[in-house]
Amino acid sequence: MYKLFINNKIVFLCQNPAHVQNIMYGDFIIEPYTNRANLETTIQILLGNSNSNNLILFHKDVDALFTDFCSFFKCIEAAGGVVVNDKNEILLIFRRGSWDLPKGKIEKKESIEEAAIREVEEETGLSQVEIVQPIVFSTYSNKATYHSYEINGKPCLKISYWFEMKTKSNANLIPQTEEDIEQAIWVAKSAIPSYFDTMYSNIIDVLKAVL
């Protein structure tokens, strides 16, 4: 099962809708995947604002469904991390009205791991950042988070890979203002859920995977 966020709506791709937790509480439309033409229509409805419902698409071959679904978007890969310091605090940034995690686009000839460390350091001024392990979404088949946005009116899908990271640095954090980052702060792990009300859902999923 895959979980995506398309135009701020939750989309589950699965073999059986019964596998989706809390299905009765999410205002879901449930549809079988039959052909690409119908899928394209469904995606256009998702990208519009006339319907606010979440969506469950099901098919016996969920990996093929996922591949077909992503093919309707320009896919852009990014990488970032959940950084923990020696005080067991997590690094958060505040960008465009939301609490977030540092991440950014993977550059040419750059590995996912290299991009994740570079983006964390660039966006926060942090140093001595090390990867501990990739973040695993145990409930889903996701190897990343997926959310849609537009570039020049064309639908794009941001595919963000995440890593647990650590640092021993005690230096002052420096938010990268040219990337619209207003704050970079350390937050006690126990206090992280209190920030969820001002976070995007995909960032909450990343944090819940490590808390």
C-alpha positions as CSV (number, residue, x, y, z in Angstrom):
1,M,0.0,0.0,0.0
2,Y,1.2,3.5,-0.9
3,K,0.2,6.8,0.7
4,L,0.4,10.1,-1.3
5,F,-0.7,13.6,-0.8
6,I,-2.3,15.1,-3.9
7,N,-3.5,18.7,-3.7
8,N,-3.7,18.3,0.1
9,K,-5.8,15.2,-0.2
10,I,-4.8,11.8,1.0
11,V,-4.5,9.1,-1.7
12,F,-4.0,5.4,-0.8
13,L,-3.1,2.9,-3.5
14,C,-3.7,-0.6,-2.3
15,Q,-4.9,-4.1,-3.2
16,N,-7.8,-4.1,-0.7
17,P,-9.6,-1.0,0.7
18,A,-10.1,-2.9,3.9
19,H,-6.4,-2.6,4.6
20,V,-6.7,1.2,5.1
21,Q,-7.0,2.1,8.8
22,N,-9.8,4.4,9.9
23,I,-11.4,4.2,6.5
24,M,-14.8,5.2,7.9
25,Y,-13.5,8.5,9.3
26,G,-11.7,10.0,6.3
27,D,-14.3,11.0,3.8
28,F,-12.8,8.6,1.2
29,I,-14.0,7.9,-2.3
30,I,-13.2,4.2,-3.1
31,E,-12.6,3.2,-6.7
32,P,-11.0,0.3,-8.6
33,Y,-8.2,1.0,-11.1
34,T,-9.5,-0.1,-14.5
35,N,-7.5,1.8,-17.1
36,R,-5.2,4.8,-17.7
37,A,-8.0,7.0,-19.2
38,N,-10.1,6.7,-16.0
39,L,-7.1,7.2,-13.9
40,E,-6.2,10.4,-15.7
41,T,-9.7,11.7,-15.1
42,T,-9.5,10.8,-11.4
43,I,-6.2,12.6,-11.0
44,Q,-7.6,15.7,-12.7
45,I,-10.5,15.7,-10.2
46,L,-7.9,15.4,-7.4
47,L,-5.9,18.3,-8.7
48,G,-9.1,20.5,-8.9
49,N,-10.8,22.1,-6.0
50,S,-14.3,21.1,-6.6
51,N,-14.0,17.9,-4.6
52,S,-12.3,17.7,-1.1
53,N,-12.6,14.0,-0.6
54,N,-9.7,11.7,0.0
55,L,-9.2,8.7,-2.4
56,I,-8.6,5.0,-2.2
57,L,-7.6,3.3,-5.5
58,F,-7.3,-0.4,-5.5
59,H,-5.9,-3.0,-7.9
60,K,-4.4,-6.5,-7.6
61,D,-1.0,-5.2,-8.8
62,V,-0.4,-2.2,-6.5
63,D,3.1,-1.5,-7.7
64,A,1.9,-1.3,-11.3
65,L,-0.9,1.1,-10.1
66,F,1.7,3.2,-8.3
67,T,3.9,3.4,-11.5
68,D,0.9,4.4,-13.6
69,F,-0.2,7.0,-11.1
70,C,3.2,8.7,-10.9
71,S,3.5,8.7,-14.7
72,F,0.9,11.5,-14.9
73,F,3.3,13.9,-13.0
74,K,6.7,15.3,-13.5
75,C,8.6,13.6,-10.7
76,I,11.2,15.6,-8.8
77,E,13.4,13.9,-6.2
78,A,14.5,15.5,-3.0
79,A,16.1,14.4,0.2
80,G,16.2,15.5,3.8
81,G,16.5,14.4,7.4
82,V,15.4,14.3,11.0
83,V,18.4,15.5,12.9
84,V,18.9,14.6,16.6
85,N,21.5,16.3,18.8
86,D,23.3,15.2,22.0
87,K,20.4,16.5,24.0
88,N,17.9,14.2,22.2
89,E,16.3,17.2,20.5
90,I,15.0,17.3,16.9
91,L,15.8,20.0,14.4
92,L,12.8,21.9,13.0
93,I,12.6,24.8,10.5
94,F,9.8,27.3,10.0
95,R,9.1,28.0,6.3
96,R,6.1,29.7,4.6
97,G,3.8,29.5,7.6
98,S,4.5,25.9,8.6
99,W,6.9,23.9,10.7
100,D,9.0,21.7,8.5
101,L,12.0,19.5,8.2
102,P,15.1,20.5,6.1
103,K,15.1,19.0,2.7
104,G,15.7,19.9,-0.9
105,K,16.2,18.8,-4.5
106,I,18.8,16.2,-5.4
107,E,21.4,17.7,-7.8
108,K,22.9,15.9,-10.8
109,K,25.6,13.4,-10.0
110,E,24.7,13.6,-6.3
111,S,23.6,10.6,-4.2
112,I,20.5,10.7,-2.1
113,E,22.6,10.6,1.0
114,E,24.8,13.4,-0.1
115,A,21.8,15.6,-1.0
116,A,20.2,15.0,2.3
117,I,23.2,16.1,4.3
118,R,23.9,19.0,2.0
119,E,20.3,20.3,2.3
120,V,20.2,20.0,6.1
121,E,23.5,21.9,6.4
122,E,22.6,24.6,3.9
123,E,19.1,25.2,5.3
124,T,20.1,25.4,8.9
125,G,23.8,26.3,9.1
126,L,24.4,23.0,10.9
127,S,27.7,21.0,10.6
128,Q,29.0,17.6,11.5
129,V,25.8,15.9,10.3
130,E,25.9,12.2,9.9
131,I,23.3,9.7,8.6
132,V,22.2,7.1,11.0
133,Q,19.8,5.1,8.8
134,P,17.0,5.6,6.2
135,I,13.5,6.3,7.6
136,V,11.2,3.4,7.1
137,F,7.4,3.8,6.8
138,S,6.4,0.4,8.3
139,T,2.7,0.8,7.5
140,Y,3.2,1.5,3.8
141,S,5.3,0.5,0.8
142,N,6.6,4.1,0.6
143,K,10.3,4.5,0.3
144,A,9.7,8.3,0.4
145,T,7.0,10.8,0.9
146,Y,5.0,12.0,-2.1
147,H,3.1,15.3,-2.5
148,S,1.9,17.2,-5.5
149,Y,2.5,20.8,-6.5
150,E,2.6,22.9,-9.7
151,I,5.4,24.4,-11.7
152,N,4.2,26.8,-14.4
153,G,0.8,25.2,-14.2
154,K,2.0,21.7,-14.7
155,P,1.5,19.0,-12.1
156,C,4.6,17.8,-10.3
157,L,5.2,15.1,-7.7
158,K,7.9,15.7,-5.1
159,I,9.5,12.4,-4.1
160,S,11.3,13.1,-0.8
161,Y,13.7,10.5,0.7
162,W,14.3,10.8,4.5
163,F,17.0,9.8,6.9
164,E,17.5,9.7,10.6
165,M,20.6,11.9,11.3
166,K,22.7,12.9,14.2
167,T,25.1,15.8,15.0
168,K,27.4,16.7,17.9
169,S,27.5,20.4,16.8
170,N,26.5,23.0,19.4
171,A,26.9,25.9,17.0
172,N,24.2,28.5,16.5
173,L,21.6,27.6,13.8
174,I,21.4,29.9,10.8
175,P,18.2,29.6,8.8
176,Q,18.6,29.9,5.1
177,T,16.5,33.0,4.4
178,E,16.8,32.8,0.6
179,E,14.8,29.6,0.9
180,D,12.1,31.4,2.9
181,I,13.3,29.8,6.2
182,E,12.5,32.1,9.1
183,Q,13.6,29.9,12.0
184,A,15.7,26.8,12.8
185,I,15.2,25.5,16.3
186,W,15.9,22.4,18.5
187,V,12.8,20.9,20.0
188,A,12.6,18.2,22.7
189,K,11.3,14.9,21.2
190,S,8.4,14.9,23.8
191,A,7.3,18.4,22.5
192,I,7.3,17.5,18.8
193,P,3.5,16.5,18.7
194,S,2.6,20.0,19.9
195,Y,3.9,21.4,16.5
196,F,1.7,19.0,14.4
197,D,-1.2,21.6,14.1
198,T,1.1,23.8,11.9
199,M,2.8,21.0,9.9
200,Y,2.0,19.4,6.5
201,S,0.7,15.8,6.9
202,N,3.6,14.2,5.1
203,I,6.1,15.9,7.5
204,I,4.0,14.5,10.4
205,D,4.3,11.0,8.9
206,V,8.1,11.3,8.8
207,L,8.3,12.5,12.4
208,K,5.9,9.8,13.6
209,A,8.2,7.2,12.0
210,V,11.0,8.2,14.3
211,L,9.3,9.2,17.5
